Amino acid sequence: MPSSPIPLAAAAPTSLKVMTVNTHKGFTALNRKFILPELRDAVRTVGADVVFLQEVLGTHSRHSRKVNNWPEAPHYEFLADTMWPQFAYGRNAVYPRGHHGNAVLSKFPIVHFRNHDVSVAGPEKRGLLHCVLRLPGRTVDVHAICAHLGLAEAHRQQQLELLLHIVRDEVPADAPLIVAGDFNDWRGRAHQVLEEGAALREVFVHANGAAAKTFPARFPLLSLDRIYVRNAGVHAPVVLPRKPWSHLSDHAPLVANIDL
């Protein structure tokens, strides 16, 4: 929802707190329980300036009739509530009863957004949602790309190349850039590709020497979720407590403070 820019006379923020989480369409692992209201409460406690969401539902006609506490608004709008007045949604998967995709929630104006379909032949529908954020007191906009890549490595390789093309074509060389989401990159191949192709570095690798393990959330073994940055400093990754996050999705969220 783009809006008018904030006047440049306002104080310029020196950092952003960012969060990424795969919402698993609002259900716990194995779809046993609808958990979106509890997830919203947990996300709010983090106090992130920008939230990257994957597998967030836009609508689902069957669930809306049969699931208790199902919100009337799309899930990304329900999660945004009053804390993130700006949000953008990129619809990736469309099916007879509804659709889901990626979303970005922001405390700052989203002046432009574009969803890129990076699906490769087959049933998986994937996307890259590119948002341009205008922060007060800054002459250069911040670019944010919410990513959800495929399960097959051959698909991820193609999708990473498409991501590099988007960065080259749409992101100014001097603009702060944050790319976050579910990369499904259990082999860790994306780090070198994104660093060599777009000078992107992963915040947990930079701070701790290894990507954070996020899947499955109850007993994380695989490093599937990432936060990459360019033209921005990494103040510190934020370690979240195991509870309540371990039962709110099949992925554990990631949070980091990014210096601008």
C-alpha positions in Angstrom: 0.0 0.0 0.0 2.2 2.9 -1.2 1.7 6.3 0.4 3.1 9.7 0.2 6.8 10.1 1.2 7.7 11.2 4.7 9.3 14.7 4.7 13.1 14.6 4.6 13.2 17.0 7.6 12.2 14.0 9.8 14.9 12.3 11.8 16.7 9.6 9.8 16.8 6.2 11.3 20.3 4.7 11.6 19.2 1.1 11.7 16.4 -1.3 10.9 15.2 -4.3 12.8 14.1 -6.9 10.3 12.4 -10.3 10.7 11.6 -13.2 8.4 9.2 -16.0 9.1 7.5 -18.7 7.0 3.9 -18.5 8.4 3.0 -22.0 7.2 -0.4 -20.6 6.1 -1.3 -19.9 9.7 -1.1 -23.5 10.9 1.3 -25.4 13.2 3.5 -28.1 11.7 1.4 -30.9 10.1 -1.5 -28.5 10.0 -2.9 -29.7 13.3 -4.0 -26.3 14.7 -4.8 -22.9 13.4 -2.3 -20.6 15.2 -2.3 -17.3 13.3 -3.7 -15.1 16.2 -0.9 -16.4 18.5 1.7 -15.9 15.7 0.5 -12.3 15.3 1.0 -11.7 19.1 4.5 -13.2 18.9 5.5 -11.2 15.8 4.4 -8.0 17.5 6.6 -8.6 20.6 9.7 -8.6 18.3 9.0 -5.0 17.3 10.6 -5.3 13.9 10.5 -2.4 11.5 10.2 -4.7 8.5 8.7 -8.2 8.4 9.3 -10.6 5.5 6.5 -13.3 5.3 6.4 -16.5 3.2 3.5 -18.9 2.7 1.0 -16.3 3.9 -2.6 -16.8 2.8 -4.5 -14.2 0.8 -7.7 -16.1 1.0 -9.1 -19.6 1.4 -12.8 -20.2 1.0 -13.0 -23.5 2.7 -10.9 -22.6 5.8 -12.8 -19.4 6.2 -16.0 -21.3 6.6 -14.7 -24.2 8.8 -11.8 -22.9 10.9 -12.5 -21.1 14.2 -11.0 -17.6 14.6 -10.4 -17.3 10.9 -9.9 -13.6 10.2 -12.0 -11.7 7.7 -9.0 -9.9 6.4 -6.2 -11.5 4.3 -3.6 -13.1 6.6 -0.9 -10.5 5.8 -3.3 -7.7 6.6 -4.4 -9.4 9.8 -0.7 -9.8 10.8 0.1 -6.1 10.0 -2.8 -4.9 12.2 -2.1 -1.4 13.4 1.7 -2.0 14.0 2.7 -2.0 10.3 0.6 0.5 8.4 2.2 -0.4 5.1 2.2 -3.9 3.5 2.6 -5.5 0.1 1.5 -8.9 -1.1 2.8 -11.0 -3.9 0.4 -13.8 -4.9 2.4 -16.9 -6.0 0.2 -20.0 -5.7 -3.4 -19.9 -6.9 -5.8 -22.8 -6.5 -9.6 -23.2 -6.7 -10.2 -22.3 -3.0 -7.7 -19.4 -2.7 -4.1 -18.3 -3.0 -0.9 -17.7 -1.0 2.4 -16.0 -1.5 5.0 -13.6 0.1 4.3 -10.4 1.9 6.3 -7.5 3.4 5.0 -5.5 6.4 6.7 -2.1 7.0 6.5 0.7 9.5 7.8 3.0 6.7 6.1 3.9 3.4 6.3 1.3 0.6 6.5 3.6 -2.4 6.7 0.8 -5.0 6.5 -3.0 -5.1 6.6 -5.7 -7.8 6.1 -9.4 -7.5 8.3 -11.6 -9.7 7.1 -15.1 -10.6 10.2 -17.3 -10.5 8.3 -20.6 -10.7 10.1 -23.3 -12.7 8.1 -26.0 -14.6 6.2 -28.2 -12.2 3.6 -27.8 -9.4 5.7 -25.5 -7.2 4.9 -21.8 -7.4 7.5 -19.4 -6.1 8.1 -15.7 -6.1 10.3 -12.8 -5.2 8.5 -9.8 -3.9 10.6 -6.6 -4.4 9.6 -3.5 -2.3 11.0 0.0 -2.2 10.9 1.6 1.3 11.2 5.3 1.9 12.7 6.2 5.3 12.6 9.7 6.8 15.6 11.8 6.4 17.2 9.6 3.8 17.8 10.5 0.1 18.3 6.9 -1.0 15.5 4.4 -0.6 15.9 1.0 1.0 15.2 -2.1 -1.2 13.7 -5.2 0.3 13.2 -8.5 -1.5 11.1 -11.3 0.2 12.2 -14.7 -1.2 10.7 -18.2 -1.2 12.7 -20.6 -3.4 12.0 -24.1 -4.6 12.7 -27.5 -3.0 14.7 -28.8 -5.9 18.3 -27.7 -6.2 18.1 -27.2 -10.0 15.1 -24.9 -9.5 16.9 -22.9 -6.8 19.9 -22.4 -9.0 17.7 -20.9 -11.7 15.8 -18.8 -9.1 19.0 -17.4 -7.6 20.1 -16.4 -11.1 16.7 -14.6 -11.5 17.3 -12.9 -8.2 20.7 -11.6 -9.4 19.0 -10.2 -12.6 16.4 -8.4 -10.5 19.1 -6.9 -8.3 21.1 -5.7 -11.3 18.0 -4.4 -13.1 16.0 -2.8 -10.3 18.2 -1.9 -7.4 20.6 1.1 -7.6 24.2 0.2 -6.9 24.4 2.5 -3.9 21.0 1.6 -2.3 20.8 -0.5 0.9 19.4 -3.9 0.0 17.9 -6.6 2.3 17.0 -10.0 0.8 15.3 -12.3 3.3 13.1 -15.4 3.4 12.9 -19.1 3.0 15.7 -20.2 0.6 15.3 -24.0 1.1 19.0 -24.0 0.6 20.0 -26.8 2.9 23.3 -27.3 1.1 24.4 -23.7 1.6 25.0 -23.0 -2.0 23.3 -19.6 -2.1 26.0 -17.8 0.0 28.7 -17.9 -2.7 26.3 -17.2 -5.6 24.8 -14.1 -3.9 28.1 -12.8 -2.7 29.9 -13.1 -6.0 26.9 -12.1 -8.1 25.5 -9.2 -6.0 27.8 -8.6 -3.1 25.2 -9.8 -0.7 26.3 -11.3 2.6 24.3 -13.3 5.1 24.0 -11.7 8.5 24.3 -14.9 10.6 27.2 -16.2 8.5 28.9 -12.8 8.9 28.4 -12.7 12.6 28.7 -16.3 13.7 30.5 -18.1 10.8 27.5 -20.2 9.9 23.8 -19.7 8.9 21.2 -20.2 11.6 19.4 -23.5 11.8 15.7 -22.9 11.4 14.0 -26.1 10.3 12.2 -28.0 11.7 11.3 -25.3 14.3 11.0 -27.8 17.2 14.5 -29.3 16.6 16.2 -27.2 14.0 18.7 -29.1 11.9 18.7 -27.3 8.6 19.6 -23.7 7.7 16.8 -22.9 5.3 15.9 -19.3 6.2 18.3 -16.3 5.6 18.8 -12.6 5.8 21.2 -11.1 3.2 22.3 -7.5 3.1 24.3 -5.1 0.8 25.3 -1.5 1.4 24.3 -2.0 5.0 26.2 -3.0 8.2 25.1 -5.8 10.4 24.7 -4.6 14.0 23.8 -8.0 15.3 21.6 -11.0 14.7 18.9 -11.4 17.3 18.5 -14.7 19.1 14.8 -15.5 19.8 13.7 -17.8 22.6 12.7 -21.3 21.6 9.2 -20.7 23.0 6.7 -19.8 21.7 8.3 -20.0 18.3 8.9 -23.7 18.2 5.2 -24.4 17.8 4.0 -21.4 15.7 5.3 -22.7 12.4 7.4 -25.4 10.9 10.2 -22.8 10.4 11.9 -20.8 13.2 12.0 -17.0 12.5 15.1 -15.0 12.0 15.7 -11.4 13.3 18.6 -9.0 12.8 19.4 -5.4 13.4 20.8 -3.8 10.2 22.9 -0.6 10.3 22.1 1.9 7.6 
